[in-house]
Amino acid sequence: MRVMKWSMIALAVAAGTSQFAVASSQDEAKGFIEDSSLNLKTRAMYMNRDFKHGAGNIADPTRSSGFKSGHREDSGASLLGTFESGFTQGTIGVGVDLMAMGSVKFDGGKGTAGNGLFRTDSDGHPEDSQGKGGAAVKFRLSDTTLKYGRQFVASPVFATDDSRLLPEVAEGTLITSKEIKGLELSAGRFTALSSQTGMGKDSINGKHTPGLTSANIAGATYSFTDNFVGTLAASDVDDYFKKQYINLNYTLPIDDTQALNFDFNGYRSKDQGQKLYGELDNKLWSLAAAYSLGGHKFTLAYQRSSGDTGYLYGVDGNGTVFVSNSIQISDFVGAEEKSWQARYDLNMASYGVPGLSFMTRYVYGDNIETTSNTEGKEHELNVESKYVIQEGPAKDLSFRVRYAVYRANNAYNADYASDNNDLRLILEYPLSIL
């Protein structure tokens, strides 16, 4: 926590001393059952990665191509149920959160596996079904909450990923405090992380690492004004690395239909202990500027990675990369990489079709240091459309199409990822029971 700029926190405390709420969240607790919620989310996904230029999915030296298949293709559906109780009344409120989830395979075999929708058995065959669950107990005093057990986390230095059928799940303790208006403080310790296809409580480990040992995190977010928010965060992942993070986000309203937004994100990462991910010495930052005009939004972003290595993450959650150019396939975080993004969003509600939206973006990266000592280059194009039903019995049912084209030169293909076209069809239906 030494990296925390305590002057900023002190300023926030001083600014907020006259802004205490009349009643805390715990004072307004209605009860364990009265404030409870039960939600279900169904997700179906089809995913296809079509590799180019002789690349493939799983190495197979017995085949002339060197791979079992030139593409990865699978599909399935999942169901995620979450129950969040309210807090009991009194000075200290007590509650519980429960989760249960499972998925089934529609299609996809040993020859086309590898998209991360299903775990595979010892023979390389995707499992037909999988499931996991968990529980957490929580306590609340005033506007401070402590939660222990299995949970989803969204810190910029420790974030569980939900980009496939099932989400990652962390196990540990998280304290969140909102005692001062505009200031949110958090601190936590996590000792296990279940991967998206791993059913055990600590299944994030790779072939050469033991998985998460322990991760201590801390963060502070302060709203200086309604339009200006700043965040500081830090993590210490035992025997892997330490990270520090900063975010500044400012929105400048122009009129009722126009606004400018500026978003800065920065990381500093350094290996430690046994260096179980290998050497890590990286600085990564991005700056994005977005102009909104009615249903249109135009974004330009620049991202820079510097240091002896590229940015690393995964054992601290596969969502732990809060930068502008982290997109569908690539994160553009190679050693010494420079990348630029142009993006366009369209909300069709402005044209009488609420719920329908489009997005396209292009990112180009170069100056990457590679093992061959040749400059690495990569670029990616994304196109996406989503429609959410606005009313009726199927309200909130969404249909989403995501398509990406990724290419890199030979120097970076060898170090990072093979050229491929990525197509994902996603259907989601969230349902609130309580």
N, C-alpha and C positions, 0 to 999 in steps of 0.2 A: 504493500500500500504506500510505500515511500514515494512512488512515482506520482501519487495524487497531488494535484496542485491545491494545497489546503487554503491558499489565499482565495481561490475561487469559491471554495466551500464556505469560508468565513464570510465572504461577501454575500453569499446566498443566505446564510443564517441571519446576518445583520439585516438584510433586506426583508426577510420573512418574519422577523420577530413581532411585527405589528399586524401579521396576516394570519394568525392562528384561527382555525375554524372554530365556530361556536361549539359545535358538537363533533366529536371524533367518529370515525367509522364504527368503532366498537360501541359507542354510546347509542348508535342507531341500529344496532343488531336486532333483528326480529326473531331469530332463533335458528336452530340446527336444520329443521325441516322447512320453516317458512321462507328462508332465503336460499333454498337449495335449487339446483338446476340439473337437468339431465338432457344431454345432447347426443345425437347420433349423426355420423357423417359417413355416407357411402361414396366410395370412389371407384371408378372403373378406368383402366388405363391400357392403351395399346402403345408400344414403343418399338421403333425400328431404327437401328443405326446401320446404314449402308456404307461400308468402307470402300475407299477408292484407291487406285494405283497399286493394286496387288496386296493391300492390307486385309486383315481379317479379324475374327473375334477371339479364338482360342488357338494357341500354337499347337500344331500337329505335324511333326517332322515326317510322318509317313505319307502325307499328301503333297502333291507337286506344288500346291499354292503355299504350303507351310502353315495353313490354318484349317480348322474344321469347317469354317464357313466364311463367306465374304461379308456376312452381315449378322447382326444380333436382332432377334425378333421375339417378343413375347407379349402376353396380355393377361390381365386378371382383374379381380375386384377385391375391394377391402371394405371392412366395416369397423369404424372406430366409435366406441361409446365412452362418454365421460360423464361422471357424476360429481358435482361439486356441492358439498353441503354448505349451509350457512354457518355462522358462528353462534355458539350458545351465548346467552345473555350474561352480563356480569362484567367485572373488571377485566378478566382475561377470558376471551372467547376461544372455544375449541371446536374444531371441525375436521372433516376428512374429505379427501378427493380420491376417487376411484377411476381407473381406466381399464378397458378391455378392448382388444383389437384382434382381428384375424383377416386372412386373405386366402383366396382360392385362385388357382391357375386356370385360365381358359385355354391358352395355347403357348407353345414354346418348349423346345426340347434341348437335348444335350448339344446338338450341333449348332443351335442358335442362341445359347445362353450367354449371359454376361451383362445385361442391362441393369442389374441390381434390383429387379422386381421380386426375385425369389432366391433363397439360399439354395445351394446345390449339395447333393450328397457326395460320398467319396468317389463315386463313378462319374461325377460331373452332371448328373441329371437334376434339373430343378425340382424342388419339392412341390407336390400337388396342393398343399395347404400349409399354413403356418399361423401361429397365434401367440399372443403374450398379453400380460396384464400387469397391474401394479396398483399400489395404494400409497397415499401420503397422509400424514397427520399434520394439522396446522393449528397455530395459536395466534391470537391477535390481542395486542395491548394498545389501546388508543388507535393510532394509524400505522402501527408497526406490526408486520406479519412475519412469522417464522413458519417455514414449511419443511418437513423432513419426509423423505421417501422418494418414490419414483415420480418424475415430473418432466414436463417440457420446459426448456430454457431458451431465452431469446436475448442473451447478452452478446454484445459484439466481440467478446473474448471467450465465449463459451455458448454455442448455439446449436440446438438439436435440429437436424435437417428433416424436412417433410416433402421431398421432391419425388418420391416414388409412391408405392402403394401404402406402406406403413411408415410412421415417423420413427426417428431415433428417440430413445428414452434415457434420461439421465437419472442417477440415484445419488442423493445427497441432501444437503441442507441449504436453503436459501432464505435470507432475511431481506425484507423489503420495507423501507420506512418512508412515509409521506407526512411526517409530522409538521413540516413547514410548507406552506402553500408555494407551489412552483418548483419545489426541490424533492427529488426522489433519490434516496440512497439505497444501495444494495450490497450485500456481501454473501458469499456462499462457499461451500466446499463440497465437491463431488468426487465420488470414489468409484463409480461404475458408469459405463455408457453402452447401451444396447444399440447395435446397428439397425438399419432399416430392414435387413433380412435376418438378423440374429435374434433368436428367441431367448438366449441367456441374458442375465442382467449385465454381463460385461463381455460383449461380443464385438467390440469395435476393433480389436487387435488385428494386425496384419500378419503376413507370413513370418516376419522377422522381429516383431515387437510384441510385448506382453499385454498390450492394451493400456487403457487408462490406469495409471497408478493413483494419483490424486490431483485434483485441480482446485486451487484456491482463487476465487475471483472477487473483485470489488468494483463498484461503479457509482457514478453520480451523474444525474441529469438535472439541469436547471433551466427553467423557462425565464429568461431575462425579460422578455415581453411576450405577447401573444404570437409574435412573428419570428422570434429569435430564440433558438434552443441550443444549448451546448451539453455535450456528454464527455465524460472522462471514464476510462475503465482500465483495469489491469488484471492480469492472470499470472499464476505461477503453476505450471503443470510439471509435477515432479519428474525429474530425470528426462524431460523432453525440452521445454523451453519456457521463457518468460515473455509476456507480451504487454505492451501498453497501447492504448487506443484513444483517439480524440475525434470528436465530430462537432462541427458547427453548421447549423442549418438556419438560413434566413430567408424569409419570404417578404417581398416588397409588393404590396397591392398597388395597382395602377388605377383601376376603376373596377366596376362590378364584373367586368368580363375579362380583365387582363391582370396578369401578375408575373413577377420575376421571382425565381427561387434559386438560391445558391447553396450547394451542399458540399462540404469538405469532410473527407474521412482520412485518417492517418493511423498507421500501425508502426510500432518498433518491436522487432522480435529478435531474441538471442537464445541460443541453445544453452543448456545447463546439465549438470550431473552426468549421467551416462550417455546423454545425447542419443536417445533411442531412435530418433528420426534422422540422425546424422547431423552434420554441421548446419547451423542456421545463424545467419547474421544478415538481417534484412530490414530495410525501411521501405514502406509502401504507403503511397498517398494518392488520392484522387480528388478532383474538383469538377463539379458538374454545375452548369448553368441552364435553367429551363425557363422558357417563355410560354405562358399559357394565354390563349386567346379563344374565349368561348370553349368549344369542344376540342380545340386543337392544342397540342403541346409540342414544342420543339426543344430538344435538349442537345447540348454539346458538352463533352466531357474529355478531360485529359487525366491520364493515370501514369504514375512513375514508380518503378521498383528499382531500388539500389542496394548495394551491399555485396558481400561475398557470395550470397546465395539468393535464390528466389524465396517467396513467401511460402510457408508450410502450414497446414492445418489438417484436421481429420480426427486425431485422437481427442481433440477438444471440441469435436462436433463438426460435421460436414457442412454446417451452415455458417461457420465462423470465418466469413470473408466479406465484411461490410464495406465494399468499395464499388465505385460506379461501373467498372468494366468487368465485373464478375457476372457473366451472362449464361446462356443455356449450356454451352459446352466448355468454353475456356474461361479462366479468370484473368488472364493476361498479367500474370504475376511472376514471370520468369526473371532470372537474374539480370539486372540492369535494363529491364524492358521498359520501353516507352510505348504508350498506346493512346489512341484517339477514338472517340465515339461520336456518331451522329445518330439521333433517334427522333422518331415522330410517333405521337399518340393521337388517336382520334376517338372521342366519345360521341357515339351516334345519338345520344339523347338530345343533343342540340339540333338534330335533324328529324326529330320525332320518333326515334327508335330507341327508347330507354332500355338499358341492359346490354346493348351491343357495343363492342369496342374493338379497335384494331391497334396494333403496334408493329413497327419495324425499326430495326437498328442495325448499324454496321460498325464494327470495331476493327481497327488495324493496329498491329503491334510489331515493333522491330527493335533493333539494338540488343537482342537477347544474347547473352553469353551461353555457349553450348560446349559440350564435351569435345567436340571436334574443332574448337577454336574458330568456327565459322559463324558469322552473324545469323542468328535465328530470326525468322519472321513468321507471323501468323495473322490470319484475318478470319472474321466470322460474320455472317449475315443471319439475322433472326427475323422471322415473320410470325405474327401471332394474332389470333382472333378469339374473342370470347363472347358468349351470349348467356345472360342470366334471366330466367323467366321472372317477371315482375309481380305477377298476381295469379290467383287461382290455386287449385289443389297442388300444383307442382311449383309453387312459388319458391324461388331461390335455387331451383335446379339449374346447373350451369353446364355448358358445353364449351370446350376449349381445344383449339388446335394450335400446336407449336411446331415450327419447322426451322431448322438451322442448317446452314452450310458452313463447314469448318475446313480450312485449308492452312497448311504450313509448309515451309520449304524443307528440303531434305535434312538440313542440319537440326531443325527443331522437331521434325517428325520422330527422329530417333530418340530424342530426349523426353518428349511430352506425349503427344497424341497423334494418332493417324488421321489422315483426311477422311471425313465422313459426312454424310447427310443424315440428320437426326429428325425423325418425325414422331410426334407424340399426340395422341388423341385422348382427352381427359374428360370424364363426366363426373360431376360431383353433386350430391344432394344432401345438404345439411338439414337436420330436422330437430327442432326444439320440443322435447317431450314435457319438460317442467319449466 
